[in-house]
Amino acid sequence: MNDEYKYSVSSYEKEYLRELAYKQKKYADLPMMKEREKLWYLHNSLQGKRPMIIMETITFWENICPPLQCKSSIAREIENQLLKSIVNVELIGDDKVVSGYYALEVELDYQKYGIEAKKVYDKDGIGFHIESVIESLEEDFNKLSPSVFGYDDQKYTVKKQFIESVIGDILPVELVNSTNYWDFSITQQVVELMGMQNMFYSMYDEPDLFHELMQFITDDKIRLLRWEEENGCLWLNNHNHYMGGGSYCYTKELPRKDFAGKVRSIDTWGHMNSQESVGISPDMFQEFILPYMKKLSKEFGMLYYGCCEPVSDFWDGGIEQIENIRKVSISPWCNEAFMAERLSCRDIIYSRKPSPNFLGIQAGFDKEAFRAYIQETVNLTKRCKSEYIFRDIYVLHGNIDKVKRAVQIVREQTENS
């Protein structure tokens, strides 16, 4: 066996990890969690009676994570993941469901487009600069080639078996494809190759070649999905599974009725966005971006659309034409009133992303200002199906309690509407 795939934990680590696993299982078995599951199924089928609320903790996890007790890398990885479920129950109180299994995320070995994108990150590892590997499509298009995909089955089989040897009798281990969380946003792929400025110039200076690039990337993503299907590394994500925009995938509408055991992309949720389109006009979006997103969207059974971009700018005649959208991200930069009107009585969930400024800018928390802010959304969305997802909060400035209080305020305002 490859030494890279050899894992070990001390007797103390194993005992401690089993204690955490039992604690997660205890929370997973609570009647409250079963009730939340029911609420999620109703919500995602557009039958819910109240909005669901999610506080995404990944960006401020270091602010709330207890000091890790384990020493070995694999034990710390398991410990960290188990703690995320436990801490969420004890400190946050949102509508996330604690799973009765351990999710092992799988990443593909993925050599994109035959060329390596270059990102230079800042010292905090958050902001980054793209060093273009394509300056001009006319000169550099020939540098591109179809992506090469790989899946190290041995690596994840061994890792899964090891985790099972530690906690598998308490929590079964389930494989999850994390490559698909964010990988189908086509303009992000373009920017990673040529930078945003070059992308904008290319639309104007070499429009035919830009269309060829968008078609090339779209076809490459569809090849990825076919490859995942054929190589058995695409799994159903219709239960307590995360999808790129921050929501969860509970549904009984997937897999498709003709599902015969082999998972196809059409049996799964997908996520797409085009944050990089913020600098172009709606007409340019419809010409250069929309046709390819429409083609790619057909590969999924349901779609979560959007992230931080103002989807209101591109909705009419644009995003509204994309098939299979079940949820659309309403970021702080959206025209809320416009989108509330467009989604009124529609079969699309208004997935509101409250501004992170209330929680992430300073230690204090202006509860009344935040309450009034949330009430504005409540007033606008009386005829919409809605959910609230807190994202991009990077620091709590030592005030951990405010995230739980923010969830409580959203719950109070939505229940009283």
C-alpha positions in Angstrom: 0.0 0.0 0.0 1.1 3.5 -0.8 2.5 5.0 2.5 0.4 8.2 1.7 -2.6 6.1 2.4 -1.5 4.7 5.8 -3.4 6.1 8.7 -3.2 5.7 12.5 -4.5 7.2 15.6 -3.5 6.7 19.2 -5.7 4.9 21.7 -6.5 8.2 23.4 -7.5 9.8 20.1 -9.7 6.9 19.1 -11.4 7.0 22.5 -12.0 10.7 22.2 -13.2 10.5 18.6 -15.7 7.8 19.6 -17.0 10.1 22.4 -17.5 12.9 19.8 -19.2 10.4 17.4 -21.6 9.3 20.1 -22.4 12.9 20.8 -23.1 13.6 17.2 -25.3 10.5 17.0 -27.2 11.7 20.1 -27.9 15.0 18.5 -28.8 13.3 15.2 -31.4 11.1 17.0 -33.2 14.0 18.7 -36.8 14.4 17.7 -36.0 18.0 16.8 -33.7 16.8 14.0 -36.4 14.5 12.6 -38.8 17.5 12.7 -36.3 19.7 10.9 -35.9 17.0 8.2 -39.6 17.1 7.6 -39.5 20.9 7.4 -36.7 20.8 4.8 -38.5 18.3 2.6 -41.7 20.5 2.7 -39.6 23.7 2.1 -37.8 22.4 -0.9 -41.0 21.1 -2.4 -42.5 24.6 -2.0 -45.0 23.4 0.6 -43.2 24.8 3.7 -45.0 27.0 6.2 -42.0 29.0 7.3 -38.6 30.1 5.9 -35.6 27.9 6.8 -32.6 29.6 8.3 -28.9 28.7 7.9 -25.8 30.2 9.5 -22.8 29.1 7.5 -19.9 28.9 10.0 -17.0 27.9 7.7 -15.7 31.4 7.3 -15.6 32.1 11.1 -15.1 28.5 12.3 -11.8 29.4 13.9 -13.7 31.8 16.1 -16.0 29.2 17.6 -14.1 25.9 17.3 -12.9 24.4 20.6 -9.2 23.7 20.8 -8.5 20.4 19.0 -7.4 17.6 21.3 -5.9 15.2 18.7 -2.4 15.3 17.3 -2.3 13.1 14.2 -3.5 14.7 11.0 -6.2 12.2 10.3 -7.5 12.3 13.9 -7.6 16.1 13.7 -9.5 16.0 10.5 -12.1 13.6 12.0 -12.3 15.6 15.2 -12.8 18.9 13.3 -15.6 17.5 11.3 -17.4 16.0 14.2 -17.1 19.2 16.2 -18.8 21.2 13.4 -22.1 19.3 13.9 -21.8 19.4 17.7 -20.9 23.1 18.0 -23.6 24.1 15.5 -26.3 22.6 17.8 -24.8 24.0 21.0 -24.0 27.6 19.8 -26.0 28.4 16.7 -29.5 27.0 16.8 -30.3 27.4 13.1 -32.1 24.8 10.9 -29.1 22.7 9.9 -29.8 19.0 10.6 -27.2 16.9 12.3 -26.5 13.8 10.2 -26.5 10.3 11.5 -23.5 9.6 9.4 -20.0 10.9 8.8 -19.6 12.6 5.4 -16.3 11.9 3.7 -15.7 14.5 1.0 -14.2 13.3 -2.2 -12.2 15.6 -4.6 -11.3 14.5 -8.1 -7.8 14.7 -9.5 -8.7 17.4 -12.1 -6.2 18.8 -14.6 -8.3 21.7 -16.1 -8.0 22.6 -19.8 -4.4 21.4 -20.1 -3.1 24.6 -18.5 -2.6 25.6 -14.9 -4.5 28.7 -13.7 -2.4 31.0 -11.5 -3.8 32.6 -8.3 -1.8 34.7 -5.9 -3.5 34.9 -2.5 -3.1 37.6 0.1 -1.5 36.8 3.5 -5.0 35.9 4.9 -5.7 33.4 2.2 -9.0 35.1 1.2 -8.3 37.7 -1.4 -6.4 36.7 -4.5 -5.1 38.0 -7.8 -5.4 36.1 -11.2 -2.2 35.9 -13.2 -3.5 35.4 -16.7 -2.4 32.4 -18.6 -4.4 33.6 -21.6 -3.9 37.2 -22.7 -5.6 37.0 -26.1 -7.8 34.2 -27.4 -6.6 34.8 -30.9 -3.0 34.2 -29.7 -3.5 31.7 -26.8 -6.6 29.6 -27.5 -4.4 26.8 -28.8 -3.0 26.4 -25.3 -6.2 24.9 -24.2 -7.1 21.2 -24.4 -9.9 19.0 -22.9 -9.5 18.5 -19.1 -8.2 15.2 -17.7 -10.2 13.7 -14.9 -9.1 11.2 -12.3 -10.5 9.6 -9.2 -8.2 7.8 -6.8 -10.5 5.0 -5.7 -7.8 3.4 -3.6 -7.2 6.6 -1.6 -10.8 7.1 -0.6 -11.5 3.4 -0.1 -8.6 3.1 2.4 -9.6 6.4 4.1 -13.2 5.3 4.4 -12.3 2.0 5.8 -9.9 3.6 8.3 -12.6 6.0 9.5 -15.0 3.2 9.8 -12.5 1.3 12.0 -12.5 4.2 14.4 -16.2 5.3 14.5 -18.1 3.3 11.8 -20.1 1.3 14.3 -21.4 4.6 15.6 -21.7 6.7 12.5 -21.6 5.1 9.0 -19.3 6.8 6.5 -20.8 8.2 3.4 -18.9 9.5 0.4 -19.8 13.0 -0.9 -18.6 14.5 -4.2 -17.3 18.0 -3.2 -15.9 18.8 -6.7 -19.4 19.5 -7.8 -20.2 22.2 -5.2 -18.8 25.1 -7.1 -17.3 23.8 -10.4 -20.1 24.6 -12.9 -19.9 28.4 -12.9 -18.6 29.0 -16.4 -17.5 32.6 -16.1 -15.5 31.8 -13.0 -13.5 29.3 -15.1 -12.9 32.0 -17.8 -11.7 34.5 -15.2 -9.3 31.9 -13.7 -7.8 31.5 -17.2 -7.6 35.1 -18.4 -8.5 37.5 -15.5 -11.7 39.6 -15.5 -10.3 42.5 -17.4 -9.2 40.3 -20.3 -12.6 38.6 -20.2 -14.4 41.9 -20.7 -12.0 43.0 -23.5 -12.4 39.6 -25.2 -16.2 39.9 -25.4 -15.8 43.2 -27.2 -12.6 42.6 -29.3 -13.0 39.0 -30.3 -16.6 38.0 -29.7 -16.6 34.9 -32.0 -13.6 33.4 -30.2 -15.2 34.3 -26.8 -18.2 32.3 -27.8 -15.9 29.4 -28.8 -14.3 29.6 -25.3 -17.7 29.5 -23.6 -18.7 26.5 -25.7 -15.4 24.8 -25.0 -15.8 25.1 -21.2 -19.5 24.2 -21.3 -18.7 21.0 -23.2 -15.8 20.2 -20.9 -18.1 20.5 -17.9 -20.6 18.1 -19.5 -17.8 15.7 -20.2 -16.9 15.9 -16.5 -20.4 14.9 -15.6 -20.4 12.0 -18.0 -17.0 10.9 -16.7 -18.3 11.0 -13.1 -21.3 8.9 -14.0 -19.2 6.3 -15.8 -16.6 6.1 -13.1 -18.9 5.8 -10.1 -17.9 9.0 -8.3 -21.2 10.8 -8.6 -23.6 10.2 -5.7 -27.1 11.3 -4.9 -27.3 14.6 -3.0 -31.1 14.6 -2.2 -30.8 14.5 1.6 -28.7 16.4 4.1 -26.3 17.5 1.4 -24.8 21.0 1.0 -25.0 22.7 -2.4 -22.7 25.6 -3.5 -25.0 28.5 -2.6 -25.2 27.5 1.0 -28.5 25.7 1.1 -29.4 22.0 1.6 -30.8 19.5 -0.8 -33.6 17.6 0.9 -36.0 16.5 -1.8 -38.2 13.5 -2.8 -38.3 14.8 -6.4 -34.9 13.3 -7.0 -33.6 10.9 -8.2 -35.7 10.9 -11.4 -38.5 8.4 -11.7 -36.5 6.3 -14.2 -33.6 6.0 -11.8 -32.2 2.4 -12.0 -29.4 2.6 -9.5 -26.7 4.3 -11.5 -26.5 8.0 -10.5 -26.7 10.4 -13.4 -26.3 14.2 -13.1 -30.0 14.6 -13.9 -30.7 12.8 -10.6 -28.8 15.4 -8.6 -28.9 19.1 -7.6 -26.4 21.4 -9.3 -25.2 24.9 -8.6 -24.3 27.7 -11.0 -23.6 31.4 -10.8 -22.0 34.2 -12.8 -20.6 36.6 -10.2 -18.1 37.8 -12.8 -20.9 39.1 -15.0 -21.5 42.1 -12.7 -19.5 44.3 -15.0 -21.5 43.7 -18.2 -24.9 44.8 -19.5 -28.0 42.6 -19.5 -27.8 42.5 -23.3 -24.2 41.2 -23.1 -25.2 38.6 -20.5 -27.9 37.4 -22.8 -25.6 37.2 -25.7 -22.4 35.8 -24.2 -23.4 34.0 -21.0 -27.0 32.9 -21.0 -26.9 30.3 -23.9 -24.2 28.3 -22.2 -25.7 28.4 -18.8 -29.0 27.2 -20.2 -27.3 24.3 -21.9 -25.4 23.3 -18.8 -28.5 23.7 -16.5 -30.3 20.9 -18.4 -27.7 18.4 -17.0 -29.2 18.7 -13.5 -32.4 17.7 -11.9 -32.7 20.9 -9.8 -30.6 24.0 -9.6 -29.5 26.5 -7.0 -28.6 29.6 -9.0 -26.4 32.5 -7.8 -24.0 33.6 -5.1 -23.1 37.3 -4.5 -24.0 38.8 -7.9 -27.1 41.0 -8.2 -29.3 38.5 -10.1 -32.0 41.3 -10.4 -29.8 43.0 -13.0 -29.9 39.9 -15.3 -33.3 38.3 -14.5 -35.7 39.6 -17.1 -35.0 37.9 -20.4 -32.0 36.3 -18.9 -31.7 34.1 -15.8 -35.4 33.6 -15.7 -34.9 31.4 -18.9 -32.6 28.9 -17.2 -34.3 25.6 -16.6 -34.6 23.7 -13.3 -34.0 26.7 -11.0 -35.5 25.8 -7.6 -33.7 28.4 -5.5 -32.1 31.7 -6.5 -29.6 33.7 -4.4 -30.8 37.1 -3.3 -27.5 38.8 -2.3 -27.1 42.1 -0.4 -26.4 43.7 -3.9 -29.8 42.6 -5.3 -32.8 44.8 -5.8 -34.9 42.9 -3.3 -38.2 44.5 -4.2 -37.7 43.6 -7.9 -36.9 40.0 -7.1 -39.7 39.6 -4.6 -42.1 40.7 -7.3 -40.6 38.4 -9.9 -40.6 35.4 -7.6 -44.1 36.1 -6.1 -46.2 32.9 -6.3 -43.4 31.2 -8.4 -42.0 27.8 -7.9 -38.6 29.3 -7.1 -37.4 29.9 -3.5 -36.2 33.4 -2.6 -32.8 32.5 -1.0 -32.0 35.6 0.9 -28.4 36.3 1.9 -28.5 39.0 4.7 -25.6 41.4 4.7 -22.7 40.1 6.8 -21.9 43.6 8.0 -24.3 43.3 11.0 -22.2 40.5 12.4 -18.7 40.7 10.9 -17.7 44.4 11.1 -17.4 45.0 14.8 -17.8 43.2 18.2 -21.1 44.8 18.9 -24.5 43.8 17.4 -27.2 46.4 16.8 -30.1 44.1 17.3 -32.8 46.6 16.5 -31.2 47.8 13.3 -30.8 44.2 12.2 -34.4 43.4 13.2 -35.7 46.3 11.0 -33.4 45.1 8.2 -34.9 41.6 8.3 -38.4 42.9 8.6 -37.9 44.7 5.2 -37.3 41.3 3.6 -40.3 39.8 5.5 -42.6 42.6 4.2 -41.4 42.1 0.6 -41.7 38.3 0.5 -45.1 37.6 1.9 -46.1 35.9 -1.4 -42.7 34.1 -1.9 -41.2 30.9 -0.6 -38.1 32.1 1.2 -35.1 31.0 3.2 -32.3 33.0 4.9 -28.6 32.0 4.6 -25.9 33.9 6.5 -22.6 33.7 4.6 -19.3 35.5 4.3 -19.0 36.5 8.0 -15.2 36.2 8.5 -14.7 37.3 12.1 -16.9 37.7 15.2 -14.5 40.0 17.2 -14.9 37.8 20.3 -18.7 38.1 20.4 -19.8 34.5 19.7 -23.3 35.0 21.1 -24.5 37.4 18.3 -24.7 34.7 15.7 -27.3 32.7 17.7 -29.1 35.9 18.5 -29.2 36.9 14.8 -30.8 33.5 14.0 -33.4 34.0 16.8 -34.3 37.4 15.4 -34.9 36.1 11.9 -37.0 33.3 13.4 -39.0 35.8 15.4 -39.6 38.2 12.6 -40.6 35.5 10.1 -42.9 33.7 12.5 -44.7 36.9 13.4 -45.3 37.9 9.8 
